[in-house]
Each structure stands twice: as C-alpha cells, then as structure tokens.
C-alpha cells in the first residue's frame, strides 16, 4: 500500500535537516550487543529473534504511547454505590501485556528448557525499550513462581496459570482461568524497606486467614493474586491474597492510584485489606524467608531494565545524529559527538553484559552458580541503575531541545531512569545487602571471586584493579564505605562480563575508562578508547555509518 507523506514545503519555510521518522524496529536484528551477550549467556536466540520483531513493531510502540497518554483510571464504585475497586486501562496496555506474556516473559524461565532466565532477562530488556510500565505485573508473575514452592497446594493452583503464556484480565476467580498474574504488596508507611515493622494483622479463619491493614505501595492492583506480609501469631508471615473470590469480591480495597514521576502506564496503588481472605505461604514467622525468593528474582529484572532504558536512549541519539547536520557536517561525523556517544555506549553495553551474565547464573543449578547469582544480581542492580540516569540525561541532550519534548521517547525514558534503583531495594539497601551476604553466606564471596579471577590474565589493568580492591578491602568494610566497596565490585564484575563476551574494543574501552579510570567526571571526557569500533557496533545493520 502506498502511503502519502507529510507536507515538507510550508508557507514560510521548508522542513529539512530532520531525520526521517523511525517507526518500528527489529529489537534483535538491530542490536549487535544483545546478540553477543545473549549467545554467551545461553539465551534462546530463535525465540528472542521472534520476540524482537513483534515487540519492536510500530503497533507495539504506539500501544505504549497510548497506554502512557490515556492513564489508568480507578473505578471505586459502580453506579449504585457498590464497591468494585477496579482499574481501567487503555486497550494499548492490554495489547502489550498480551504480547509480553505470549512471548514468554513470565513463563520461559520455568519450562525446564536451557536458557530460560537469560531469555527472560532479554525480554525485560526489550520491554524497557517499548513501555516499561507493563513490565511490573509481568515481572512479579515471573518472580512469584519460586516463592509458591513453599506450599504445594498453592503451587498446584497457581503456577500452571502464571506460566501459561495466556493473558486473561477478566475479574474471575483463578480456578476458572487459564492464565493469571501475580502482584506483591509489602511496603507500609511506617517501615518502608523495614518490613519487620509491618502492622497488618492476620487472624486464622479455618484453613485460611483474614487480613486487616494498609499497604502503602501495591503495584499492579488488577493482578489475580498478591504475595503480602502480615503479622500472625507466630510473627511476620507471607500470605497469598486472591483478588477475586467465588461469587464475591475479596476485601481488597484500592484507596488511590499513586501519582508517580514515571512508570505511568502501571497503576501503582495504595490499598487496604478489610477482612481479606488469605492463604498462608510458608510457616508463621518465616515471611521474609519465604518472600525473599520473589524479591531475588524481581531484582534480576531491576538490573536488566536500566540496560534497556539506556539502549533505547542511545539508539534514539544515534538515529538523531546520523540524520542531522550542524556547522556543515553531520553530527555523527563530528569528533566530540562521536566521543560522547562512544562513552555512553560503554555504560549501556556494560549494563547489558553484566545483567545477561548474572541471568545465565540463574539458569544453572549448582551451588556455586546459585551463590554467585545471589550477590551478582545485587551488584548489577546497583551499578546499572546508578549509570542509567546519567546516560539517559546525556542522550537527551544529544537531541537538543527536541529531546525535551514529549513527542520523543526521551522524557519518558528520563522519568523512568531512577525507578529501578528505588524498587526492590534502594541503593543503600542493596549495598548493605551485599555486605550482609558476604558476612552470612561466605560462599557468595567465594563464587564472586571465582568469577572475577576467571578472566585474570586478559588485561593487566583489570588484574591490577582487582588486586587493589582486595588489598583495600580484605574483608567486609565499615558500613560508611559500603557504596565505594559495592561500586568497585560491580565495576569489576561488569568488566569481567565484557572481557568474556564483548569485542576487544568495548572491553578495552571499559577497562581504560571505568576500571583504570582514564576519564573525567562526565560523559565524553575520555581518551584512549577505539571510538570508531565502538560506534560501528552501535550503528544499525542497514549500513548507516557511525
């Protein structure tokens, strides 16, 4: 079908020196870095190639824009004044949920075939580039599966539906569904990350419990069930709260939707449990131990999402400079611009490499891999998110004034950039968790050192930095040095991942600038890297120079 083009010759001027609109894109075929790190981590390349075409299509990008523009609406009552406590979404939201679940976002890690977690991680990376808001319910659905193993009965009822790859948004009890989603509600006003300060109460009611209390954050309140924490007779306990009951609505009351900085297509909410029916998951008093399995897996996603956000921002910047000129030269041909983009690309690919490397460890079932995954995911989450804000902000600046306009994806990406650093453990919480793991679980430190030493001999500067780290901190440091310590370890881990699976120019550039430290304090204040080779990796495969 022939399409007519917008009018360029206007009454007062002609529109020129503007890149052609991007439209849809193949998220797999246009991303050399993803293909390399997916292969190294054992991800399922054929499935990711298929998903990259579907999720990057123009209609999916438009669905994301629609879901952000037409925000979720809370419907507390019906016309007769009866409570319904539902959230209404734009059809674009449902289209994205359906596509993500059908491509295996919540299911592929649990089907028993190799490479499931690494493939899931790549799907998180894709979703962050399209519409991050729908990732939240899908991530929690994926992450709930290992936690549900604490109760065989609940596992039998729920897991097959959570991993079905079917999206069913109907307000129907789970037993009547082929597909279901799972949310989480832990945080309360008085405690925040300190969930042991929770005051929600649980009282036995036959084989079940009744919950009463308030939750300050409940993401995705239209899920079919929620893992939550409440105080029972034996202490803080994990419960599964079904959203819909047979013939009635559970005592799940939505107080309001949060008016957030970003992630706006996702209906994060504040809720109350009013005599809500709940089923205990794990033993009384073992709430944190039970739900930590879910948190461990959601952290993988909060480590991968910033890599996707950086990729989206950098891709937009690369497209802009390749199609626009200033001072009689294309922007992509100007040395300073090339240096800035190459420097940004090192952070973006470093985040991708670290995240995929850690995801590969989630797929292995030996003790050493499990120990490494425990600490590796915290390190990747910490550093990837700290880098994300600066990378997205600098990429926005590359576009100039138009990058600050909502018609581009840059404002959305910028608002999204801080999110994953806050969710599932903010920076300080993650640093303290790293130190706690090293103290309480010595195998995590042994596994991490094995990974870091595993690339020794490949780069003398890396070897020197690892030696210096171990000399500076022969053990766990004082709490006041936790961020310095964590950043150092995370940077070494990222370098090790790049040395393993990235081209020499990328690994060498990262070690030169991030490990050896031959750079200034802002992006582009750098020397000694192979700019041309790094930018060639970033350019689309259509032959676009750069």
N, C-alpha and C positions, 0 to 999 in steps of 0.2 A: 504494500500500500504506500503510495506517495504521500508524504507529509509536507504541508506548507510551512515555511519558515517565518519566524517573527520579522517584522519590518525593521531594517537597519538604517534606511535613509529617512531621517525625520525632518521636520520642518526647519529646525535650526542647526542641525548637525547630523553627521553620520556616525553610527556606532561602529567603532573599530578598536583594535588593540584590546580585545576582550576574548579570553579563551572560550571555545565552544562549550556549551553545557555538557556535563559529564554523563548524565543519565545513569543507567545501570552499569554494573561491572562484575566481572567474574572474580570473586574474592580469593579463589585458589590460583587460577592461572596467572593473575597479575601480581602475585606475592611470592617472589623467589625465596625470601627468608622463611616464610611459613613452610614451604615445601621441603626445604632442607631440614628444619628443626622437627617437623612432623615425621619425616623419614627416620631421623636419628632417634626419636623417642618411641618409635614403633607404632605410630598412629595409623589409622586405616585410610590410606591415601585415596582409594577409589571412592569411598563414602564421602570424604571431605571434598573431593573434586565435585561430586554431585551437589553437595550442600552449598558449596561456594557459588555455583551458578544460581541456585534457587534463592538463597538469602541475599545475594547482591543484586538481584534483578530490580528493575526500575519500579515495579509494583510493590516490592517489599520496602524499598526506600520511601516510597510515597505513603505506604501504610504507617511507617514510623513517623513521618511528618504529621500525618492526620491524627495519630494517637497522641502526639505531643500538643497539637493545636487544640483539639477538642478533648479537654481534660476529663478524667474520671469524675463522675458525679455521685454523691452519696444520696441514696434514697432511704430515709429512715422509716417512713410511714407510707401506707397505702392511702387511698382517697378516703377511706372510712376511719382513719386514725389508728389502724393496727400497725404494730411494728413489723417491718420486713428486713431492715438492716442489710441492704444490698448496695452494691456499687455498679453503676452502669458505665460501660466503656464504648468508645468508638469502634466500629467494625474493624478498623485497621489493627487495633490491639489484638482482637481475636484472630485475625489472619496471621499475625506474627507469632502468636502463641501456637497456633496450629502448625505452622511451618517449622518452628523450632522443635516441637515435640515429635513431629513426624520424622524429622531428620535425625532424631536420636539424642537430643540434648540431655534428657533425663534418663534415658534407657541404655545407651550404648556401653556405659561403664559396667553394667550389671548383667550382660548377656552371656558372659563366660568366654567370649572370644578374645584373643590377644588385642592389646592396644586400646582398650575401651576408655580408660581415664584420659589417655593422651588425646584420643579423638574428641572426647567431651571437652577437654581444655581448648582445643582448636575451635569447637563450636561456640564456646564462650567468647573467644577472640573475635569470631565472626559477628556475633550478636552485638558486641560492644560497638562495632562499626556501623550497625544498621539502626538499632534502637535499644539502648541499654535497659530501659525501664521494664521490658518484659522478661529480662534475664532473671530478675529476682524470684518470681514464683517457680520458674523452671530450675533454677539453682537449688532452691530449698527442696524441691521434689526429688532431684538427683541426690542431694545430701542426706535426706531422711532415711534412705534405704538401710545403711548400716546401723543406724540407731534403732530401727524397728526390730532388729535381730534380738533385742533384749526380751521380746515377748513373742513366742511362736504363733500365738493366736492372732495377734495384731499383724504380725508379719504376713501370715497367710491371707488375711483380708485385704491388706493394703498394697503390698509390694507389687503384686502382679498388675494392679491398676496404675500404680505410679510409674511402672516401667513398660506400659503397653504401647507407648508412642501415639496414643489417641488423646485428643483434646476434647473434653466434654464439659462445657461451662454451665450445664443445667443445675438448678437448685434441687438436687436429687440425692438421697442417701447413697453412700458409697457402694453398698451391696447391689444397687441397681445400675451401676455404671461399669463401663469397660475401661475407662480412663479416668484418672484422678490426679489432683495436685495437692501438695502439702506445703503449709506455711509454718511460721515459727513466731512465738510471742514470748519473749523472756524479760525484756527491759522494763523496769518500773522507775517512777520518778525519783525515789529516794536513793536508788542504788546504782543505776546505770550499769557499768560493767561489773559491779559488785553484786552479782545475782544472789548471793547468800543473804543479802539484805531484803530480799523479796518478802512481801507481806500477804500475797494472795493465798487464801486458805483452801485446803482440800479436806472434805469430810466424807467418810465412807457412806455409800448407798448401795447395799448388797454387794455385788461383784464389781461395782463401779464406784465412782466418787462424784461429788458435787463441788464445783469450784466457785468461789466468790472473790473478786478482786479486780484490780485495774492494771492494764498493761499500757505503758507509755508509747511503745512502738510495736506495731503489728503490721508487718509488710504483707501485701497481697491478701487482704481480708476476704476475698472471694474464693480462696482455696477450699478444698473439701475437708481438710483437717489441719490441725495445728499441733506441733510439739510445744509444750509450755512447761513452766516450772511453778510449783506451788508448795507451800508448807503443809505437810501431812503430819500425822502423829509421830512418825519416825524421822522427821526432818525434811529438808528440801528434796522434792521428788519430781520426776519427769512424768508428764501425762500427755496422752493424745486426746485432743478435743475434736470430735466430729462436728463439722459445720452444720450438717443437715441431719435431722432425725426422721424416723418413720412417722409421718402424719403430723409433725410439729416442727418448730424451729428450736434449735438449741439456745441456751441462754448466753448467746454471743452478741453483745450489743456494741455497735460501732458508735463511738462518741463524736468523732470528727475525722476528716482526712487531713493529713499534715500538708501544710503549705510550704513546700521544700524549695531549696535553691535550684535543684535539678531533679533528674530521675522522675520527671513529672507524669509520664505515662503510667507509672506504677502508683497504685493507690495506697501508699503507706498510711496507716491509720492509728488511732488511739481507741482502745476498746475496754469494755468491762465484761467480766464473766459474772453473770447473775444466775446462780444455781445451775451452772452449766454442767451437763453430763460429761464426764471424762473417764478415761481408762488409764490405769497406771502402766507405765512403761519402765521396767526395771524395778528394783527394790525401793522401798521407802528409805529416804535419806541418801540415795545414790543418784540424785537428779543431775548433778554436774557431770559425774562419771558417765551417765547414760547419754546426755545430750551433747557431750563433747565430741562424740563420733560425728554428729551432724555438723558441728562447728568446724571440725578438722577438714571436712570436705568442702564446706562453703568457703573456707579460706583459700582453697585452690582456685576457686572462681574469682575471688577478690584479688588474687595475684595475676590472673590471666586477663581480666577485664581492662586494667590500665594499659596493658600491651596493645589491646585492640583499639583503645581510645587514641593512643599515640600513633598507631598505624593510620587510623582514619585522618587524624590531623595532618600528619606528614604527607599522606597521599594527596590530600587537598592542596597543601602548599606546593608540592611538586607539580601538580597539574597546573596551578596558577602560574608559577614562574616559567613553565615550559611554553605557555601561550601568551605571555605578556612581555612587552618591551619597555625599557626606560633608558633614557640617555643613549639612544641609538643602538642599544644591544638588548637581546633577550635577557630577562632576569636570570635564567638558568645558566647563561654564559658568563655572568659576572663573578669574578673570583670570590668576593666576600660573601655573596649569596650562596655560592657553592659550598663554601666552608661552613656556613651556618647550617645548611641542610645536612651536610655530612655529619656534623656534630650531633644534630638531633637524631639522625638515623642510628647512631651508635647506641644511644639510650633506648630507642624503640626496639632495635633488634636484640639488645641485651636483655630487655624485659621479656621478650618473646622466648629467647633461648633459655633463660632461667626458668620461666614458667613451664615450658614444654619438657625440660629436663626433669623437673620435680614431678610433673604429671606422669612421666614414664616410670618413676619410682612407685607411684600409687598403683601401677599395674603389676608390680612384682610382689610376690607373696613371701619372700624370705625375710628373716629378722632384720638383716642389715638395711634392706630397702625400706621396710616399714619405719625403722628408726630414722633413716635419712629423711623420709617424707615428712615425718613429724616436725623436724626442725627446718628442713629445706623450704617447706611451704610458708613458714613464718618469715624466713629471711627474704624470700621472693616477694611476698606480700608487702613487706616493709619498704624495700628499696624501689620496687616497681611503682608504687603509689607516690613515693616522695619525688620520683623523677617525672611523673606524669604531669603534674600541674605546670612545671616549668616548660616541658616540651610542648604541651598544647598551647600555652600562652605565647611562646615564641613562634609557633607555626601560625597562630592567628595574626601575629604582627607581620609575617611574611606577606599576607594578603592585603595589608594596609587597612584603610577604612572599611572596605567591603567585608573584611573578616569580622568586623564588629556588628555586622548586620544579620538579622535573623534569617534572611533568605539563604544564607550559607549555613553549613552544619557547625561552624566554629563556635558560636555561642553555646550551643547545646553541649558540645564536647568540653568546653571550658567549665561549664556548670557541673558537668559530670565528673571532672577530673579529681576533685577531693573526696568523692563519695566512698570509694572502696578502701581508702585509708582509714575512714571512720568506722565503716561497718565491719562486723566480726572482729573487733579489737582494734582500737586506735593505735597510733604509733607507740606511745608509751606502754600500752598493754602488751603489744607484740614484743617489744624489747624485753620487758620483764618476763614474758612467757619463754623467750629464747633462753634467758638465763636460768629460769626455773627448770626447763627441760634438761639443760646441761648438768644441773645440780642433782636432779632427782632421777634422771634417766641417762646414766653415763653412756649407754650405747648410742644415744643420739650424737654425742660429741665424737665418738669413735667412727661412726658412719660418715659424719660430715668431713672429718679429717681424711678419711679414705678417699672421698670424692675430690677434695682439694689437692691431696698429694697425687691423685691419679693422673694428673696432667703435668706433673713436675718433669722438668727437662725440656718442655716445649718452648718456654720463654724464660730467659734468665731473670727478667724484671719481675715477672709473676713469682718466680721462685723466691726472689729477694723479698718481695712484699709479704708472702706467706710466712717466711722466716721472721720478718719484722713483727708481724701480727702476733705470732706465737711467743716471741720474746717480750713484747709489750704486755701481753695478757696470757701468761702461762696457765691461768685458771680463769674462773668467772670473776669479772671485775666488780668494783663497788657500783651500787645502783646508779650513782650520778654519772658514770661513764657508759651506761647501758646503750645509749644511742650511738656513740662513737664505736663501741665494740660491735654492735649489730650491723651498722653500716659497713664497717670494714669486712666482716664475714660475708655479708650479702654481696659486696662488690667482688670479692674473691670468688664466690660461687658463680656469679654472672660471668666473670672472666673465664672460669673453668668450663662453663657450658659453651661459651663461644669458641674456645680453643678446640673443644671436641667436635663441633658441628658447623661452624661458620667458616667462610672463606678466610684466608690468611689476612687480607686487608682489613676485614672487620675485626677479627680477634686482635690483630696487632694494634689497630687504632684504639680499641677499647683499653688494652693494657697500657698503651702510651699515655692516654689522656685520663683514664679513671683509676688505674692501678698505680702507675708510675707518677701520675699527677702533672703531666706536662700540659696544663691548660689554665686559663683564667677562671674567674668565678661565674661567667655567663657563657651561654652557648655561642660558639663562633670564635671565642678567644682561645684558639688552639693552633697547634702546628705539629708537623711530623706525622701526619696521617695521609693515607692514599685517598684523597678526595675523589678522584675520578673513578676509582674502583668501587668505592662505597656508593656513589651516586648511580653508577651503572646498575648496581643491584637494586636500587630503589625505583628506577625508571620502569614504566610498563613494557611488556614484551612486544609491543606493537612496533618497536623501533624508534620510539620517541627518544630523542637524545637527552643526555643528562647522565 
